Amino acid sequence: MTTESPRWFKSSYSGNGGQCVEVATNLVASCGVVPCRDSKRPNGPVLDVPASAFTSLVTGVKAGKFDAA
């Protein structure tokens, strides 16, 4: 088990609209997960996404698979 704390950040592409997701990629190597949270609720719930699933999500976003029709 690791005692490493998440180091939260949000994308530099995020505006100040208040609808941002923060991630902590520093836990991938030690825990195999990418914690995600709502930037408006830093003390709220955290979703631990398996690193492979997060990679698939990012790949899909970059490929435009989730663009509006």
C-alpha positions in Angstrom: 0.0 0.0 0.0 1.2 3.5 -0.7 1.0 6.5 1.5 1.5 8.8 -1.4 -1.2 11.6 -1.6 -2.9 12.5 -4.9 -1.4 15.6 -6.6 -4.5 17.1 -8.2 -4.5 19.1 -11.4 -6.9 20.0 -14.2 -6.2 20.4 -17.9 -4.7 23.7 -19.1 -7.5 23.6 -21.7 -10.1 24.1 -18.8 -11.7 27.5 -18.7 -13.0 29.1 -15.5 -16.5 28.0 -16.2 -16.5 25.8 -13.1 -17.3 22.6 -14.8 -13.9 20.9 -14.5 -12.6 17.5 -13.6 -9.4 17.2 -11.6 -7.1 14.1 -11.9 -4.1 12.8 -10.0 -1.9 10.9 -12.4 0.9 10.5 -9.8 -0.8 7.4 -8.4 -0.7 5.3 -11.6 2.7 3.7 -10.9 2.1 2.9 -7.3 -1.7 2.1 -7.3 -2.7 1.5 -11.0 -5.5 4.1 -10.8 -6.2 7.7 -11.8 -8.3 9.4 -9.1 -10.8 11.8 -10.5 -13.0 14.4 -8.7 -15.2 17.5 -9.3 -13.0 20.6 -9.1 -15.9 22.5 -7.4 -16.0 19.9 -4.6 -12.4 19.1 -3.6 -13.6 17.4 -0.4 -16.3 15.5 -2.2 -16.2 11.9 -3.6 -13.3 10.6 -5.6 -13.7 8.1 -8.4 -10.6 5.8 -8.8 -10.5 4.9 -12.5 -8.2 2.0 -13.5 -5.3 3.4 -15.5 -6.1 1.3 -18.6 -9.7 2.6 -18.6 -8.5 6.2 -18.2 -6.0 5.7 -21.1 -8.9 4.4 -23.3 -11.0 7.4 -22.4 -8.3 9.9 -23.3 -7.6 8.1 -26.5 -11.3 8.2 -27.4 -11.5 11.9 -26.7 -8.5 12.7 -28.8 -10.0 10.6 -31.7 -13.2 12.6 -31.5 -15.3 9.5 -30.5 -17.4 11.6 -28.0 -18.0 14.7 -30.2 -21.6 15.8 -30.6 -23.2 14.7 -33.8 
